[in-house]
Amino acid sequence: MANTSMQIVSPTTLWAVRVRSVLGGLRRAPKIPSLVLLVFMIFAAFGQWIAPYSPVAVDMAASFSPPVWHEEGSADHLLGTDKLGRDILSRLIRGARVSLSLSLFVIGLGGGVGVVLGLISGYSGGKVDAVMQRGIEVILAMPTILVALVFVFAVGRSFESVILILSPFLAARFARIVRGETLSVRERDFVAIAKVIGTPTWMILLKHILPNVFNTIIVLATLEVGHLILLESSLSFLGVGVPPPQPAWGLMVADGREFLTSAYWITLFPGLCILAAVLSLNLFGDWLRDTLDPRRRQL
């Protein structure tokens, strides 16, 4: 009886429970990852006012200036400059906007499409499910880097092209996982009751199934942001990601790879930012998964 009472909870109550679970658990969120993510979000939102210099301003007279703690370092450039005299700190701050905004665009486009496909595939079953899953398997079997190389040569290198490259792969991952969750939810009593009383399919998906797979979607989206930052950095490092002079972290790592022995800071600091962002997002995603776990939640 306890399980049945949980299954017939209204969609409005389910949404309210999820919000209360997250807000109530914020005090137990991992402190350091949360602080790191907060700093990066502030950089992304207000970087143009926080950065001491323009991230694309060239000053050849200050090229290869070391960080401030070196003997030759200067307080004018706390983390040093690159080969063109561009301030590393300013580029890191503005690079947060590039990496996070690109990830959010891909999550919004690819993740949104993937959720819709996963709901339709899992709920419909039969031939519809089989055809959609074969298409998803084809996408997941493709090597992302190789596809990116071909796509960039065909359409050119731009911020938008990176979004178009990554979105189908993300949509396939979302669709696969949401479909699995939907297969389980569609067998519950409240879905059967909704069918019996003639509820339209779109309303069943929106009001009955989506709230019950929402936990999985949120956790997956959080983890995928870190994965997308790492993937975008890899593409930029290989020269098929965000084009210069935009201060993407991966592009900054690529710019400094020739000077690892003489100007390590050009590569080190963007690499640390990538590490900190991905690790913090993974830890935060783990906490979020535990917080939204229905087995730990009491209605």
N, C-alpha and C positions, 0 to 999 in steps of 0.2 A: 504493500500500500504506500510505503514511503516513496518508492521509485515512481509510482503512478502519480503521486501528488507533485513530484518534481517535474514530470513531463507535461502536465497540463497548466503550468504557470503561464500567464499571458505574456505575449511578446513585449509589452510595455514594461512589465515587471523584470523580464530578463535583461533588457537594456539598462534599467535602473540598477540592477544588481551588479552588472559589469562596471558601471561607472563608480558605484560605491566601493567595489572591491579594489579598484585601482587607486582611487583617492584615499581610501582608508589605509592602504598599504604603502603609501608614499613615504611614510616615516621609516619603514623598514627597507626601503630601496637601498641598493648598494651605494654608499656615499661617494667614493672616489669616482666610479664610472658616471654617476649622475652629475657630479661636479664637472667632469671633463666634457660631457655632452652639453651641459649648460654653457660652458665657456665657448665651445665651438658654435653653438646656436647663436650666442651673442655676437661672435665674430661674423657669422653669416648674415645676421640681420643688420648690424650696425658697423660692419667693417670699414665702410667708406669714411666714417667719422673717427673710428678708432685708429686706423692705420696711420703711422706718422708720415708716410710718403705715398705717392702714387705707385701702385705695384708695377706699372709699366714704364716709369720714369727712368731714363738711361743717364748715367753719370760715369763716363769712362774714367774720369780722374779718381773715382772711388772704387774702381773694380777690384775684386778679390780682397776687399777689406775684411779682416778677421773679426770674430765676435769680440765683445767688449772686454772679456777676461784675458785676452791675449795682450802681450806687450804692445803690439802694433794696433790693437783694437781701439775703437773710438765709441764714445757714448752716442754719437750721431747715428750709429748703426749697431744696435745692441746685439743682433745675431749675425752681423756681417753683411756682405754684398756678394752678388754673383759676378760672372765674367763681364757683364755689361754695366755693373755698378748699381744694379737694382737692389733695393733693400729687402733682405730675406724676411724679416719680421712682417713687413707690409704685405709681401706676397703670400706668406703663410695665412695671414688674417683674411685676405681676400680670397685665397684658395679655398677656405672653408665654405664660402658661398658657392663657388663653382661645384665642389664635390657634393655638398649636401643638396643644393638645388637640383643638380642633375639626377641624384638618387631619388629625390622626391618626385620629380617629373616621371621617371621610369616606373616608380612604384604606383603613381597615380594612373598612368596609361596602361602599362603592362599588367600591374596587379589588378586594376579594375576589370580589364578584359578577362584576365585569368579567373577571377572570382565568378563572373557571369558564366563563362564557359564551364567551369567546374560545377556550378549549381545546376545548369541545364543538363550536362552530361550525367551527373550522378542521379538526378531526379528522373530523367527520361529513361535511362537504361536502353537495352535492346540495340538496334542498329545505330541509333543516334549516338549512343555512348561508344559503341565500337568504332565508328568512323572518327569521332572526335579524338578518341584515345590514340588511334593510329597516327593522326596528324600531330598530336602532342609528342608522341614517341619519336617521330621524324625530327621535330625541332630539337628535342633534348639530345638526340644523337649527333647533332651537328656540332663541330668544334667552334666555340665562340670566337676565338682569336682569328681563325682562318676565315670565317664568315665576315668578320670585321674588316680584315685586310681587303677582301674582294669588294665589299660594299664601299669602302672608302675610295678605292681606285675607280669605282663606277660613278659615285655621286659626289665625291669630294669630302674633305675633312671639315667638320663643323660641330658645334655643340648639338645641333638638332640631329645630325647624322648619328652621333653616339646614342642619343635617346632612341632613335629608330632601330639601331643595331641591337640594343640590349632589351628593349621592350618585349619582343616575341619570346625570348628565352625566359624572361621573368614570368610572362603570362603562362607559359607552359608549366613552370614549376608551381605557380599558384593553382592552376587548373587541376593538376594532378592531385595535390593535397586537398583542395576544397572538394573535389569529386569524391575522394575517399571518405571525408567527413559526412558528406551529403548522403552517401549510400547507407550510412549508419542511421542518420537522423530520419530519413524517409520511412523507415520501418517502425517508428514509434507511434503510439496510439493517437496522439494529438494530430498527427498528419493524416492518419486514416480517418479520423472523425471529420477533419476539414474536407477531405475528399467526399465523404458520404453526404455532407450537407451542401455540396455543390460549390465550394470555394474555388474561384479561378486559380489556375496553375501559378500565374504570376504572383498572386497574393499569398499562396502557400509558400512560395520560394522567399518572398520578401518578408512576410510576417512570422513565419513559423520555422523555416529552415535556416535562413540567414542569421537570426539572433543566436542560434545554437552552434553555428560554426564561426561566430564572430571572434571568439577567443583565439582560435587557430589563426585566423586572418591577421589579427593584430600582432601576435607573437611572430608570425612568419614575416610580416612587413618590417618589424623592428630588426630582425636578424638579416633580412635581405638588404637593408640600407648599408650595413657594414660590408656585406658581400659586394654590393654595387660600387662602393667606394674603392674597394680593393681591385675590382675588375676594371673600373674606369682608370685607375692609376696604372694598371698594367697596360691598358690600351694606349694611354698617353705616353708611357715609357717607350712603347714600341713605335710611336709616331703615328698611330691611327686613332687617337683619342681627341681630346679638346685641343684645338690648334693654338699655337702661340700668337700673340704674347699673353694670352689669358693665364693667370697664375694658378693652374691646376697643380695639385701636389705631385701627381705622377709625372707631369711634365717637368717640374722642378727637380725631381730625382734624376730624370734623364739628362737634364742640362748639366748636372754636376758629376755625372759618372766618369767624365774624362779627367776630373780634377780631384779624385778621391784622396790621393796622397798629398796634394798641395793645398787644397781648399775643401776639406771634408765637410764643412758646415753647409755647403750648397746642397748636398745630398742628405746629410744626417737629419736635419731638422724637419724637412717634409716627410722623410721616412718615419720619424718618430710620431709625427701627426697622424699619418696613416695607421700606424700601429696602435696609437692611443684611441683613435676613433673606432677602429674595427673591434678592438678588444673590449672597449667600454660598451659598445652596442651589443656585443655578444653576451656580456655579463648582465646588462640591463634586460635583454631579451629573455635570458634564463630566469631572472627574477619575475618578469612579467608573466612568463608561462606558469610559474609556481603560484603566483597571485591569482591568476584567472583559472587555475585548475578546478574544474567543478567538483572533484573529489575532496577539495579542501574548502569549499565554499558551502555555507549553510544558508538556505533560503528561509 
